[in-house]
Amino acid sequence: MVWKEIEHTADVGFEVDALSLDELFKEAAFALYGVCYGNTLSDENIHDGSRYTILLDGIDLEELVVSWLNELIYIYEKHRMLFIPLTLVVRKNTWHLEADGVLVKSHSVRMSAKAATYGGLVIYEEPKPFLRIFLDV
């Protein structure tokens, strides 16, 4: 699993490669946190967090990934906490996501993201899951 930040004229984005769709969504969360909040999370932070579950549905893969990242941005904006997914499952036949994890405090902000956007969005499952997405900052 690898992610890298990509620059855009007015926004910022990132690309993620993974071995599975579930891992792609998990890694997208960590890419978002790295790009926006400059966070590197330790095991200690994760063990101190409070349990939290996210359930999302989409009409397709694109809507599901945008909803996922926007939910993570909302949680940060509302609680000043990051949701760390410990388990995450994407059901492809219904485009349903279920993630169980913990909320951990975040003390730094590199840049504030307003939303994940559909502009420039590229996501696919085959031959290897890949995501390119831009954030409105």
N, C-alpha and C positions, 0 to 999 in steps of 0.2 A: 504494500500500500504506500503510495507516494502522492504528495500534493505539492503544487507550486503556485505561487502568486503570479498573476498576470496583470499588467497595467492596461488601462483603457483611458481614453481622453478625459472623461468626466467621472468615471466609476473605477472600481477595483474589482478584480475577479480572481478566480483560482481554477486550477485543473486538478482532477483527482483520477488516479488509476487504482484499480483494486482487482482482487481475484473473484469476488462475488458481489452481487447487488447489495446484500446486507452490509458487507464491508465498505462498499462505495458510500453508502449513506452515513455510516459511522465516521469514515475518514473525512467526509464533507463537513461534518460537525467540527472536527478538529482543525480542518483548514479554515473554516469560518472563525473559530476562536483565535487561531494564529494570526490571521490577517487583520481582524478587527480589534482583538483584545490583547494581542501579544502574549497570550497565555501558553505556558508550558505547564502541564499538570503533573503533580507528583502523586504517588500512591497514597501518601499521607492525606492529601487533600481529598482524594476519592473516598477513603475510609471514614472521613469525618462528615461526609455529606448526608443529607436527608433523602430518603427514597422518593422517587417520582416516576410516574408512568405517562407516556405520550401515546395517544391513539390517533391516527390520521387516515383519511381516505382521499383518493384522488380519482379523476376520470381516466388518467393515463400516467405514465411514468414522469413526464415533464411536470404535471401539476403536483404530483406527490413530492418530488424533490424540492420544488419551490415552496410548497406548504411546510415541509420539514424545516428548511432553513429559516423561513419566516417565523415559525413557531419558536425556534431557538433564539432568534432575535427578540421576539416578544417576551420570552421568559427573562432574558437579560435586562431588557428595558424596564420591565415591571418589578423584578426582584433583585437586580444586580447580582444574579447568580448564573452560572453556566450549568446546563444539563449535560452530564457525562453519561452516554449510553453504555451500559454494561452488557445488555443483550438487546439485539435489534433484529426484527424479522420483517421482510417485505414480502407480502403475498401478491404474486404477479397476476393471478387470475382475477382478483378483485381490487388490485391496487390499494391495499391496506398496509399500513405500517404500525407496528407495535414495538415500542422501545421502553425498556425498564432500565432505570439508572439512578443516579444521585444528582442532587443540586449542590454545587460548591460555590463558595464566594469568589468573586473576581474583583481584584483591586486595581486593575490597570485597564486603560482604554487607549488603544493606538489610534483608532478612528471609529466613529459611530456609523453603523449600517442602519439605513432606514428600511431596506427590504432587499430580498433576493428577487431578481427580475427574469423575465422571459427573453429579454433582448440579448441575443448572442448565445442563448442556451443551447448546449449540445449535450445529449445524454444517450448512451446506448449500452446494451447488455452484451452484445456479441461483436467481435470474437472475445473481447475482454472488457468488462465494465469500465466506462469512462464518463467523466463529467467535466464540462466547462461551463461556468456560470459567473455572472457579474452581479455585483451588489450596488444598489443605489446608496451612496454615502453623503 
